[in-house]
Amino acid sequence: MKKTILVLMTIVMTTLASAQEIKQIPQISVSGEGKIKVTPDYAIISIGVENTGNDAAEVKKKNDQTVDAVIKFLKGFKIAPADYQTKQVYLHKNYDYNKKKTSFVASQQISVTLRDLTKYDTMMMGLVDTGINNIQGVEFKSTNLAQHEAEARKAAVVDAKKKASDYATALGQKTGKAIFVTDNSQTNFPQPRMYAMASMKESADGMPQETLAIGEIEITSNVSISFVLD
């Protein structure tokens, strides 16, 4: 029994000594940031139609007619079937207690992926003509997002190493290997915009109006790194 206790105490003491040794390693902890700005090359547009009336079948019929026109238009516009999809179908019964009347609201949302942003205005004018009455937003994307995220991470590490080297030099020391890394990266996409239903006409000078501000996708990588100080 005494031998077992002695062995356990030896293990505990060795563990504590190792932990203390790790804590005493001279080190420096810094953060680094890398930013990459990318011009989007495609967009996901959320469109929809909504009708209200006193008869459920009638409002649904109106919605179905518009959706049918939308799908036919998208096919004619050479949008691939995989690039448009129904996201929501909604039929709801409302009761107005003041007027003692019942009404029905039918709506359907469709997501459309546009891979040629130069065709945005032409496509939207065609969709408005089909009868859609709301555009919920536009989300911009990049087909090379993973590559750009990797570039941002590398830039963040370079930034962290530069900071660590600056501090170490000021202390008369040098940085060694990295012993701890924490990554916290994020991608900020251009904010979706809400569009009111209005006729899309040419401007006063006869030139087509430009109604889409593409902006840039900002990919930010933040990293915390601890380096050994030599």
PAZAPA-4460 file (N, C-alpha, C; in steps of 0.05 Angstrom, whole numbers, plus 32768, in hexadecimal, padded with zeros to 4 digits):
% residues 230
    n_x    n_y    n_z   ca_x   ca_y   ca_z    c_x    c_y    c_z   seq   type   mol
   8011   7FE8   8000   8000   8000   8000   8011   8019   8000     1      M     A
   8026   8018   8011   8038   802F   8013   8047   8034   7FF8     2      K     A
   804D   801D   7FEB   805B   801F   7FD1   8049   802C   7FBC     3      K     A
   8030   8025   7FBC   801C   8030   7FA9   801A   804E   7FAD     4      T     A
   8017   8056   7FC7   8015   8073   7FCD   802E   8082   7FC4     5      I     A
   8045   8076   7FC7   805E   8082   7FBF   805F   8086   7FA1     6      L     A
   8056   8072   7F92   8056   8074   7F75   8043   808A   7F6C     7      V     A
   802B   808B   7F78   8018   80A0   7F71   8023   80BC   7F76     8      L     A
   8030   80BF   7F8D   803B   80D9   7F94   8051   80E1   7F81     9      M     A
   8061   80CD   7F78   8076   80D3   7F64   806A   80DC   7F4A    10      T     A
   8054   80CF   7F41   8047   80D7   7F28   803C   80F3   7F2A    11      I     A
   802F   80F9   7F41   8024   8114   7F45   8039   8129   7F45    12      V     A
   804F   8124   7F53   8065   8137   7F54   8071   813C   7F39    13      M     A
   8074   8126   7F29   807F   8129   7F0E   806D   8139   7EFC    14      T     A
   8053   8134   7EFE   803F   8143   7EEE   8040   8160   7EF5    15      T     A
   8040   8166   7F0F   8041   8183   7F18   805B   8190   7F0E    16      L     A
   8070   8182   7F0F   808A   818D   7F06   8089   8193   7EE9    17      A     A
   807E   8181   7ED9   807C   8185   7EBC   806A   819C   7EB6    18      S     A
   8053   819E   7EC4   8041   81B5   7EBF   804F   81CF   7EC6    19      A     A
   805E   81D0   7EDC   806C   81E8   7EE4   8081   81F0   7ECF    20      Q     A
   808E   81DB   7EC4   80A3   81E0   7EB0   8096   81ED   7E97    21      E     A
   807E   81E2   7E8F   8071   81ED   7E77   8069   820A   7E7B    22      I     A
   805F   8210   7E93   8057   822C   7E99   806E   823F   7E9A    23      K     A
   8086   8235   7E9F   809D   8246   7EA2   80AB   824B   7E87    24      Q     A
   80A1   823F   7E71   80AD   8244   7E57   80A9   8261   7E4F    25      I     A
   80BE   8270   7E4A   80BB   828C   7E41   80AC   828C   7E26    26      P     A
   8097   829C   7E25   8087   829D   7E0C   807A   82B8   7E09    27      Q     A
   8072   82BD   7DF0   8064   82D6   7DEA   804B   82CF   7DDA    28      I     A
   8035   82DC   7DE1   801C   82D7   7DD3   8013   82F0   7DC4    29      S     A
   800D   82ED   7DAB   8005   8304   7D9A   7FED   82FC   7D89    30      V     A
   7FE0   8310   7D7D   7FCA   830A   7D6B   7FD2   8315   7D4F    31      S     A
   7FC8   8309   7D3B   7FCD   8311   7D20   7FB3   8313   7D10    32      G     A
   7FB3   8324   7CFC   7F9B   8327   7CEB   7FA2   8327   7CCE    33      E     A
   7F92   831A   7CBE   7F96   831A   7CA1   7F7C   8321   7C94    34      G     A
   7F7C   8333   7C81   7F63   833B   7C73   7F67   8338   7C55    35      K     A
   7F53   832C   7C48   7F53   8329   7C2B   7F38   8334   7C22    36      I     A
   7F39   8346   7C0E   7F20   8351   7C03   7F1C   8345   7BE7    37      K     A
   7F05   833B   7BE2   7EFF   832D   7BC9   7EE6   8338   7BBC    38      V     A
   7EE6   833C   7BA2   7ECF   8344   7B93   7EBD   832B   7B8E    39      T     A
   7EA4   832C   7B96   7E93   8314   7B92   7E8F   830E   7B74    40      P     A
   7E8B   82F5   7B6E   7E87   82EE   7B52   7E6C   82E0   7B4D    41      D     A
   7E5C   82DD   7B62   7E41   82D3   7B5E   7E30   82DC   7B76    42      Y     A
   7E15   82DA   7B72   7E03   82E4   7B87   7DEC   82D0   7B8A    43      A     A
   7DE2   82CF   7BA3   7DC9   82C0   7BA8   7DB3   82D4   7BAF    44      I     A
   7D9E   82D4   7B9F   7D89   82E8   7BA1   7D70   82DA   7BAB    45      I     A
   7D64   82E5   7BBF   7D4B   82DA   7BCA   7D33   82EB   7BC1    46      S     A
   7D22   82DE   7BB1   7D0A   82EC   7BA7   7CF1   82DE   7BB1    47      I     A
   7CDA   82EC   7BAE   7CC2   82E0   7BB7   7CA9   82ED   7BAD    48      G     A
   7C93   82DF   7BB1   7C78   82EA   7BAA   7C66   82E5   7BC1    49      V     A
   7C54   82F9   7BC5   7C41   82F7   7BDB   7C26   8302   7BD2    50      E     A
   7C11   82F4   7BD9   7BF6   82FD   7BD2   7BE4   82FA   7BEA    51      N     A
   7BD1   830C   7BED   7BBE   830B   7C03   7BA1   830D   7BF7    52      T     A
   7B8F   82FD   7C03   7B74   82FD   7BFA   7B62   82EF   7C0D    53      G     A
   7B48   82ED   7C06   7B34   82E1   7C17   7B31   82C3   7C13    54      N     A
   7B3D   82B9   7BFD   7B3A   829D   7BF6   7B55   8290   7BF4    55      D     A
   7B5A   827B   7C03   7B74   826E   7C04   7B7C   8263   7BE9    56      A     A
   7B6A   8256   7BDB   7B70   824A   7BC1   7B77   8260   7BAD    57      A     A
   7B6A   8277   7BAF   7B6F   828C   7B9C   7B8B   8299   7BA0    58      E     A
   7B92   829E   7BB9   7BAD   82AB   7BBD   7BC3   8297   7BB7    59      V     A
   7BBE   827D   7BBC   7BD2   8269   7BB4   7BD5   8267   7B96    60      K     A
   7BBF   8269   7B88   7BBF   8268   7B6B   7BCF   827F   7B60    61      K     A
   7BCB   8297   7B6B   7BDA   82AE   7B61   7BF8   82AB   7B65    62      K     A
   7BFF   82A0   7B7D   7C1B   829B   7B82   7C27   8287   7B6F    63      N     A
   7C18   8271   7B6A   7C22   825C   7B59   7C26   8266   7B3C    64      D     A
   7C14   8278   7B33   7C17   8283   7B18   7C31   8293   7B16    65      Q     A
   7C37   82A3   7B2B   7C4F   82B3   7B2A   7C68   82A2   7B2B    66      T     A
   7C67   828E   7B3D   7C7F   827C   7B3F   7C83   826D   7B25    67      V     A
   7C6E   8264   7B18   7C71   8257   7AFE   7C7E   8269   7AEA    68      D     A
   7C76   8283   7AEA   7C82   8296   7AD8   7C9F   829B   7ADE    69      A     A
   7CA6   829B   7AF8   7CC2   829F   7B01   7CD3   8288   7AF7    70      V     A
   7CCA   8270   7AFB   7CDA   8258   7AF3   7CDE   8258   7AD5    71      I     A
   7CC9   825E   7AC6   7CCC   825F   7AA9   7CDF   8274   7AA0    72      K     A
   7CDE   828B   7AAE   7CF1   82A1   7AA7   7D0E   8298   7AAD    73      F     A
   7D12   828C   7AC4   7D2E   8284   7ACC   7D39   826F   7AB8    74      L     A
   7D27   825D   7AAF   7D30   824A   7A9B   7D38   8258   7A81    75      K     A
   7D27   826B   7A79   7D2D   827A   7A61   7D46   828B   7A63    76      G     A
   7D4C   8293   7A7C   7D63   82A4   7A81   7D7D   8293   7A84    77      F     A
   7D7A   8279   7A80   7D90   8266   7A81   7D9D   8263   7A9D    78      K     A
   7D8B   8266   7AB1   7D94   8260   7ACD   7D92   8242   7AD1    79      I     A
   7DA8   8236   7AD9   7DA8   8219   7ADD   7D93   8210   7AF2    80      A     A
   7D85   81FA   7AEE   7D71   81F1   7B02   7D7C   81EF   7B1E    81      P     A
   7D96   81E8   7B20   7DA2   81E6   7B3B   7DA6   8201   7B48    82      A     A
   7DA3   8216   7B39   7DA8   8231   7B44   7D8F   8240   7B4C    83      D     A
   7D78   8233   7B4D   7D61   8240   7B59   7D51   822B   7B68    84      Y     A
   7D46   8234   7B7F   7D39   8221   7B91   7D24   822F   7BA2    85      Q     A
   7D0D   8222   7BA6   7CF9   822C   7BB8   7D02   8229   7BD4    86      T     A
   7D02   823F   7BE3   7D0B   823E   7BFF   7CF5   823E   7C13    87      K     A
   7CDE   8249   7C0B   7CC8   824A   7C1F   7CAD   824C   7C10    88      Q     A
   7C9A   823D   7C19   7C7E   823E   7C0F   7C6D   8243   7C28    89      V     A
   7C5B   8258   7C26   7C4D   8260   7C3E   7C30   8267   7C37    90      Y     A
   7C1D   825C   7C47   7C01   8262   7C44   7BF6   8265   7C60    91      L     A
   7BEC   827D   7C66   7BE4   8282   7C82   7BC8   828F   7C82    92      H     A
   7BB9   8288   7C96   7B9E   8293   7C9A   7B9F   82A8   7CB0    93      K     A
   7B95   82C0   7CA9   7B94   82D6   7CBC   7B77   82DC   7CC3    94      N     A
   7B73   82E4   7CDC   7B58   82EC   7CE4   7B59   8308   7CF0    95      Y     A
   7B4A   831B   7CE5   7B49   8336   7CEF   7B32   8338   7D03    96      D     A
   7B38   833A   7D1D   7B23   833A   7D31   7B13   8354   7D30    97      Y     A
   7B1F   836A   7D27   7B10   8383   7D25   7AFB   8382   7D0F    98      N     A
   7B04   8379   7CF8   7AF2   8378   7CE0   7AE2   835E   7CDF    99      K     A
   7AE9   834B   7CF0   7ADC   8330   7CF0   7ADF   8323   7CD5   100      K     A
   7AF7   8325   7CC9   7AFB   8319   7CAE   7B14   8307   7CAE   101      K     A
   7B13   82F4   7C9D   7B29   82E2   7C99   7B37   82E7   7C7F   102      T     A
   7B51   82E6   7C7F   7B60   82E9   7C66   7B77   82D5   7C65   103      S     A
   7B82   82D1   7C4D   7B97   82BE   7C4A   7BAF   82CB   7C3D   104      F     A
   7BC7   82C3   7C46   7BE0   82CD   7C3A   7BF0   82B5   7C30   105      V     A
   7BF7   82B7   7C16   7C07   82A2   7C0A   7C21   82AF   7C00   106      A     A
   7C38   82A1   7C05   7C51   82AC   7BFC   7C64   8294   7BF5   107      S     A
   7C77   829B   7BE4   7C8B   8287   7BDC   7CA6   8296   7BD7   108      Q     A
   7CBB   828B   7BE2   7CD6   8296   7BDF   7CE7   8284   7BCE   109      Q     A
   7CF6   8290   7BBC   7D08   8281   7BAA   7D24   828D   7BAB   110      I     A
   7D37   827C   7BAD   7D53   8284   7BAD   7D5F   827F   7B91   111      S     A
   7D6B   8294   7B86   7D77   8293   7B6B   7D95   8299   7B6D   112      V     A
   7DA5   8287   7B62   7DC2   828C   7B61   7DC9   8298   7B45   113      T     A
   7DD4   82B0   7B45   7DDC   82BD   7B2C   7DFA   82BC   7B2A   114      L     A
   7E04   82AE   7B16   7E21   82AA   7B14   7E2E   82BF   7B01   115      R     A
   7E1E   82CF   7AF4   7E29   82E5   7AE4   7E1C   82FF   7AED   116      D     A
   7E2B   830E   7AFE   7E20   8326   7B0B   7E1A   833C   7AF7   117      L     A
   7E25   833B   7ADF   7E1F   834F   7ACB   7E02   834D   7AC1   118      T     A
   7DF6   8336   7AC6   7DDA   8332   7ABD   7DC5   8338   7AD3   119      K     A
   7DCE   8343   7AE9   7DBC   8347   7B00   7DA4   8358   7AF8   120      Y     A
   7DA9   8370   7AED   7D92   8382   7AE7   7D7F   8376   7AD3   121      D     A
   7D8A   8369   7ABF   7D78   835D   7AAA   7D67   8347   7AB7   122      T     A
   7D73   8337   7AC8   7D64   8321   7AD4   7D4F   832C   7AE7   123      M     A
   7D56   8340   7AF7   7D43   834B   7B0A   7D2C   8358   7AFD   124      M     A
   7D30   8366   7AE6   7D1A   8372   7AD8   7D07   835D   7ACD   125      M     A
   7D13   8347   7AC4   7D02   8331   7ABA   7CF2   8324   7AD1   126      G     A
   7CFF   8321   7AE8   7CF1   8315   7AFF   7CDA   8326   7B09   127      L     A
   7CDF   8340   7B0A   7CCA   8353   7B12   7CB2   8350   7AFF   128      V     A
   7CB7   834D   7AE6   7CA1   834B   7AD2   7C91   8331   7AD6   129      D     A
   7C9D   831D   7AE3   7C8E   8304   7AE8   7C79   8307   7AFE   130      T     A
   7C7D   831B   7B0E   7C69   8320   7B24   7C74   831E   7B40   131      G     A
   7C8E   8319   7B43   7C98   8318   7B5F   7C94   8334   7B6C   132      I     A
   7C8F   8334   7B85   7C8A   834E   7B93   7C9C   8352   7BAB   133      N     A
   7CB1   8342   7BAE   7CC5   8348   7BC3   7CE0   833C   7BBC   134      N     A
   7CF4   834A   7BC2   7D10   8340   7BC0   7D1B   8343   7BDC   135      I     A
   7D21   832C   7BE8   7D28   832D   7C05   7D46   8334   7C09   136      Q     A
   7D57   832F   7BF5   7D72   8336   7BF9   7D85   8329   7BE5   137      G     A
   7D9D   8333   7BE5   7DB2   8328   7BD3   7DCB   8321   7BE4   138      V     A
   7DD4   8309   7BE1   7DEC   8300   7BEF   7E02   82FB   7BDB   139      E     A
   7E19   8309   7BDF   7E2F   8306   7BCC   7E42   82F1   7BD5   140      F     A
   7E4D   82E2   7BC2   7E5F   82CC   7BC7   7E77   82CC   7BB5   141      K     A
   7E8B   82BC   7BBC   7EA3   82B9   7BAB   7EA8   829B   7BA7   142      S     A
   7EAD   8293   7B8F   7EB2   8276   7B89   7ECC   826D   7B94   143      T     A
   7EDF   827F   7B9A   7EF9   8278   7BA4   7EFC   827F   7BC2   144      N     A
   7EE6   827D   7BD1   7EE6   8286   7BEC   7EFB   8276   7BFD   145      L     A
   7EFC   825C   7BFA   7F0E   824C   7C0A   7F2C   8254   7C06   146      A     A
   7F33   825A   7BED   7F4E   8263   7BE7   7F54   827D   7BF4   147      Q     A
   7F41   8290   7BF4   7F46   82AA   7C00   7F47   82A8   7C1E   148      H     A
   7F37   8296   7C2A   7F38   8292   7C47   7F54   8288   7C4F   149      E     A
   7F5F   8276   7C3F   7F7A   826C   7C45   7F8F   8282   7C44   150      A     A
   7F8C   8294   7C30   7F9E   82AA   7C2E   7F9C   82BD   7C46   151      E     A
   7F84   82C1   7C50   7F80   82D2   7C67   7F8D   82C6   7C80   152      A     A
   7F8B   82AC   7C83   7F97   829E   7C9A   7FB5   82A1   7C99   153      R     A
   7FC1   829D   7C82   7FDE   82A0   7C7F   7FE7   82BC   7C86   154      K     A
   7FD7   82D0   7C7D   7FDE   82EC   7C82   7FDC   82F1   7CA0   155      A     A
   7FC9   82E5   7CAE   7FC6   82E9   7CCB   7FDE   82DD   7CDA   156      A     A
   7FE8   82C6   7CD1   7FFF   82BA   7CDE   8018   82CB   7CDA   157      V     A
   801B   82D5   7CC1   8032   82E7   7CBC   8031   8300   7CCD   158      V     A
   8019   830B   7CD1   8016   8323   7CE2   801D   831C   7CFF   159      D     A
   8015   8305   7D08   801B   82FD   7D24   8039   82F9   7D28   160      A     A
   8046   82EC   7D15   8063   82E8   7D17   8072   8302   7D17   161      K     A
   8069   8315   7D07   8076   832F   7D06   8074   833E   7D21   162      K     A
   805C   833D   7D2D   8058   8349   7D47   806A   833C   7D5C   163      K     A
   806A   8322   7D5C   807A   8313   7D70   8098   831A   7D6D   164      A     A
   80A1   831C   7D54   80BD   8322   7D4F   80C4   833F   7D58   165      S     A
   80B1   8351   7D54   80B5   836D   7D5D   80B8   836E   7D7B   166      D     A
   80A7   8361   7D89   80A8   8361   7DA7   80C2   8353   7DB0   167      Y     A
   80C8   833C   7DA5   80E0   832E   7DAD   80F9   833E   7DA9   168      A     A
   80FB   834B   7D92   8112   835C   7D8C   8116   8372   7DA0   169      T     A
   80FF   837F   7DA7   8100   8394   7DBB   810A   838A   7DD6   170      A     A
   8104   8370   7DDB   810D   8364   7DF5   8129   8358   7DF3   171      L     A
   8135   8359   7DDC   814F   834E   7DD8   814F   832F   7DD6   172      G     A
   8139   8325   7DCD   8136   8308   7DCB   812D   8300   7DAE   173      Q     A
   8128   82E7   7DAB   811F   82DD   7D91   8106   82CB   7D95   174      K     A
   80F5   82C9   7D81   80DE   82B8   7D83   80E5   829C   7D79   175      T     A
   80DB   8288   7D87   80DF   826C   7D7E   80C6   8261   7D71   176      G     A
   80C2   8247   7D75   80AB   823A   7D68   8091   8242   7D75   177      K     A
   807B   823F   7D66   8061   8245   7D71   8058   822D   7D82   178      A     A
   804C   8233   7D99   8044   821D   7DAB   8025   821D   7DAF   179      I     A
   8018   8232   7DA6   7FFA   8233   7DA9   7FEF   8245   7D94   180      F     A
   7FDA   823B   7D86   7FCD   824B   7D71   7FAE   8249   7D74   181      V     A
   7FA2   8260   7D73   7F84   8262   7D73   7F7B   8272   7D5B   182      T     A
   7F69   8266   7D4C   7F5F   8273   7D33   7F42   827C   7D37   183      D     A
   7F3C   8294   7D2E   7F20   829E   7D2F   7F1B   82AF   7D16   184      N     A
   7F15   82A1   7D00   7F12   82AF   7CE7   7EF4   82B3   7CE0   185      S     A
   7EEF   82C8   7CD0   7ED4   82CD   7CC8   7ED4   82DA   7CAC   186      Q     A
   7EBD   82D8   7C9F   7EB9   82E4   7C85   7EA2   82F7   7C85   187      T     A
   7EA6   8310   7C7E   7E91   8324   7C7E   7E87   8328   7C61   188      N     A
   7E6F   831F   7C5C   7E64   8323   7C41   7E56   833E   7C3F   189      F     A
   7E55   834A   7C27   7E45   8362   7C24   7E29   835E   7C2F   190      P     A
   7E1E   8372   7C3C   7E04   836F   7C49   7DEE   836D   7C33   191      Q     A
   7DDB   835A   7C38   7DC5   8358   7C25   7DB5   8372   7C25   192      P     A
   7DAA   8378   7C0E   7D9A   8391   7C0B   7D7D   838A   7C05   193      R     A
   7D6B   839B   7C10   7D4F   8397   7C0B   7D47   83AA   7BF4   194      M     A
   7D37   839F   7BE1   7D30   83AE   7BCA   7D11   83B2   7BC9   195      Y     A
   7D09   83CA   7BC4   7CEC   83D0   7BC0   7CE5   83C9   7BA4   196      A     A
   7CCC   83C1   7BA0   7CC3   83BB   7B85   7CBD   83D5   7B76   197      M     A
   7CCD   83DA   7B62   7CC9   83F2   7B52   7CD2   83EC   7B36   198      A     A
   7CC7   83FA   7B22   7CCE   83F5   7B06   7CEB   83FD   7B02   199      S     A
   7CFA   83EC   7AF3   7D16   83F1   7AED   7D17   83FF   7AD2   200      M     A
   7D1D   8419   7AD3   7D1D   8428   7ABA   7D39   8433   7AB5   201      K     A
   7D3D   843E   7A9D   7D56   844B   7A97   7D58   8465   7AA5   202      E     A
   7D70   846E   7AAB   7D74   8488   7AB7   7D6F   849E   7AA3   203      S     A
   7D70   84B7   7AAC   7D69   84CE   7A9B   7D7C   84D0   7A83   204      A     A
   7D95   84C7   7A85   7DA7   84CA   7A6F   7DA5   84B2   7A5B   205      D     A
   7D91   84A1   7A5F   7D8D   848B   7A4C   7D9D   8473   7A52   206      G     A
   7DAE   8474   7A67   7DBF   845D   7A6E   7DB0   844B   7A82   207      M     A
   7DB4   8431   7A80   7DA7   841F   7A93   7DB0   8425   7AAF   208      P     A
   7D9E   8424   7AC2   7DA5   8429   7ADE   7DB5   8411   7AE9   209      Q     A
   7DC8   8417   7AFA   7DD7   8401   7B08   7DCC   83FF   7B24   210      E     A
   7DBF   83E9   7B2A   7DB1   83E7   7B43   7DBE   83D3   7B56   211      T     A
   7DD6   83C9   7B4F   7DE3   83B5   7B60   7DFE   83BF   7B69   212      L     A
   7E03   83C2   7B83   7E1D   83C9   7B8E   7E2A   83AF   7B98   213      A     A
   7E3D   83A4   7B8A   7E48   838A   7B91   7E59   838B   7BAA   214      I     A
   7E69   83A0   7BAD   7E7A   83A2   7BC4   7E90   838D   7BC5   215      G     A
   7E9A   8388   7BDC   7EB0   8374   7BDF   7EAA   8362   7BF7   216      E     A
   7EB4   834A   7BF5   7EB3   8337   7C0B   7ECD   833B   7C1B   217      I     A
   7ECB   8340   7C35   7EE3   8343   7C45   7EE7   832A   7C56   218      E     A
   7EFC   831C   7C51   7F03   8304   7C5F   7F18   830A   7C74   219      I     A
   7F11   8307   7C8D   7F24   830E   7CA3   7F2B   82F5   7CB3   220      T     A
   7F45   82F2   7CB8   7F4F   82DC   7CC8   7F5D   82E7   7CE0   221      S     A
   7F55   82DF   7CF8   7F62   82E7   7D11   7F6E   82CF   7D1F   222      N     A
   7F87   82D2   7D27   7F95   82BB   7D33   7FA5   82C5   7D4B   223      V     A
   7FA5   82B4   7D60   7FB5   82B9   7D78   7FCA   82A3   7D79   224      S     A
   7FE4   82AB   7D7C   7FFA   8298   7D7C   800C   829E   7D93   225      I     A
   8014   8289   7DA1   8028   828B   7DB6   8043   8280   7DAC   226      S     A
   8058   8290   7DAD   8073   8287   7DA4   8085   8284   7DBC   227      F     A
   8098   8271   7DBA   80AD   826F   7DCF   80C0   8286   7DCB   228      V     A
   80C9   8291   7DE2   80DD   82A6   7DE1   80F8   829A   7DE7   229      L     A
   810B   829D   7DD5   8126   8293   7DD9   8138   82A9   7DE3   230      D     A
***
